[in-house]
Amino acid sequence: MANRRLAPASEQPESFAFSPENAEWAKTQIAKYPEGRQASAVISLLWRAQEQNGGWLPRAAIEAVAAELGMPNIRVLEVATFYTMFALEPVGRFWIQVCGTVPCDSCGARGLKAMLQARLGPPGHVSADGTFSWLEVECLGACCNAPMVQINQDYYEDLTPESLGQLMDDLAAGRPVKVGSQTGRVSSEPQGAVNTLTDPTLFDGSRVGAWRKRFEEAGKVEAPAAQTGEAASGTQQAAENPKPARPDAGRPIERPASDAPAQRAANGETPVKAEDRADAAERGRSTAKHGSARPGDADVLDSPAKRVAEGEPAAGDQGHQDVPARDAVPQQPEASGASAGEVAAEAEEARIAGALAALPKDASPERKADAVGKRPPGLDAARAGKPDDLTRITGVGPGNSQRLNGLGIYHFDQIAAWSRDEITWVGTYLAFPGRIDRENWVGQAKALSAPAQ
């Protein structure tokens, strides 16, 4: 199956940037999601980046998408390596993805893979002329028309090694090809003649009510004389050994109780036997008739009522844990092996969550930020008209850079001077509470704003 690793460094481009058209398209995709949920557009942006880069995703494209969405690089890499729709190595002009799951495998996919292996070599390699590359993938969802392949954006179904070879020859020569079934099948109709749902009574209305006639016929009781086998035997047993009209199930069972206190009282006897009374009086002792007290035996009268009367907690109160209020912020567990910045970020996220819980759900980013921190001072414009490249700070992508500029933040030394309340305000405004601490924006800004030695 697919080798989900990035291409070697020798094949990686130095940089990647969306074209102006794709950059504008990316903005429309991101705008589909609410504030703080821009990461939901990651698959769309990765797909467009792959198309722009000739059918595969380099590291630079993955990092560019991460910066655009304000996501850590590793999160975008996780998405790109999970889905085989994303090629992580260069592919041919025609990228052939062969479905190798059970339906296609049962219908001849092995023959397709053998033909491609013989013609192009191992999967994942591009042909010498750069025209073809191939890969085996999981189910592509065209099981009825197996075996099938996906070439670039199109499906080709009902294939044989010969028809796939002819299809590849036509693609390489630039001749028109037929998308879909290669045998003339329409949609997912049965192969060959139609042999199901052929009874005309299914469609002309004559079968309406037929089920009732069959039901009535099946319900007719046969004459006893006609019963044979197991049915006749059951009838004979029922006649010879009839069941009582009042079964025990669900009714009081009319059997005498065995030596119970109520039974003894009804018979004029003492409800509790003398020996049972003597056993009950042996406090703190074994129930054995002639045994002595055992070490550690509890007081038989050590009941919850007795403990409450003596000012002790009842058994049900021991180990009791207070249940927090429904609107209370749950206590954050201690981070195992976490850095000081990560611990501070988790504590800040918990505090901010509690403060934001009291605000309306439709509160603006500014109102949310004002509820937890203090807005940092900004500039009307960049000094000398030359803003610093804030994207040099790890975690600040083009989108966040523009939003910081909108707050009047243009230079590294402004970020380096942020106080704790200002960090909290900016993190909440950007909908990433705790992130500034985790990625140490202030420390990075201090290093970037320091004069060169």
BELMO-V537717 format. One record per pair of residues at least 12 apart in sequence whose ideal C-beta (glycine too) atoms are under 7 Angstrom apart, sorted by the first residue. I is the first residue (numbers start at 0). GAP is how many residues later the second one is. Records with the same first field share a line. If there is no record, write none. Layout:
I: GAP + GAP
This chain:
0: 135
1: 82 + 133 + 135
2: 121
3: 77 + 84
4: 83
5: 53 + 82
6: 51 + 81 + 82 + 83
10: 79
11: 46 + 47 + 48
12: 45 + 47
13: 46
14: 45
15: 33 + 37 + 42 + 44 + 45 + 48
16: 47
17: 34
18: 33
21: 26 + 30
24: 23
25: 19 + 22 + 42
28: 12 + 15 + 16
34: 330 + 396
35: 395
37: 31 + 32
38: 30 + 32
40: 28
41: 23 + 27 + 29 + 34 + 37
42: 36
44: 20 + 23 + 24
45: 19 + 33 + 34 + 40
48: 12 + 15 + 16
49: 36 + 37
54: 32 + 36 + 40
55: 31 + 32 + 33 + 34 + 35
56: 23 + 29 + 30 + 31
61: 14 + 15 + 18
66: 324 + 330 + 331
67: 329 + 330 + 331
69: 327 + 329 + 330 + 362
83: 53 + 54
88: 35
89: 36
90: 35 + 42
91: 34 + 35 + 38 + 39 + 40 + 41
92: 37 + 38
93: 37 + 38 + 57 + 58 + 77
94: 38 + 56 + 57
95: 20 + 36 + 38 + 53 + 55
96: 38 + 40 + 52 + 53
97: 14 + 15 + 18 + 36 + 38 + 39 + 51
98: 38 + 40 + 41 + 48 + 49 + 50
99: 36
100: 37 + 38
102: 40 + 43
103: 42 + 43 + 44
106: 39 + 40
107: 39 + 52
108: 38
110: 50
111: 35 + 37 + 47 + 49 + 52
112: 23
114: 46 + 49 + 50
115: 18
119: 12 + 14
122: 12 + 13
130: 41
131: 36
141: 13 + 15
143: 44
144: 12 + 13 + 36 + 40 + 43
146: 12
148: 15
153: 25
154: 24 + 25
155: 23 + 26
156: 23 + 24 + 25
157: 23 + 24 + 25 + 27
158: 23
162: 19
282: 16 + 17 + 18
283: 13 + 15 + 16
284: 12
303: 12
326: 30
328: 21 + 24 + 25
331: 14 + 15 + 18
340: 96 + 97 + 99
341: 96
343: 93
344: 89 + 92 + 93
345: 88
347: 76 + 85 + 86 + 89
348: 84 + 85
351: 20 + 72 + 76 + 81
354: 16 + 17
355: 12 + 15
358: 12
364: 64 + 66
365: 63
367: 60
368: 56 + 59 + 60
371: 52 + 53 + 56
372: 48 + 49 + 51 + 52 + 55
373: 47 + 48 + 51
374: 50
375: 33 + 42 + 46 + 49 + 50
377: 29 + 30 + 31
378: 29 + 31
379: 28
381: 28
382: 28
386: 18 + 23 + 24
387: 22 + 23 + 24
389: 14
391: 56
392: 48 + 51 + 52
393: 45 + 50
394: 40 + 44 + 46
395: 45
399: 30
402: 27
411: 33 + 36 + 37
412: 36
414: 26 + 27 + 30
415: 26 + 29 + 30 + 33
417: 24
422: 13 + 14 + 19
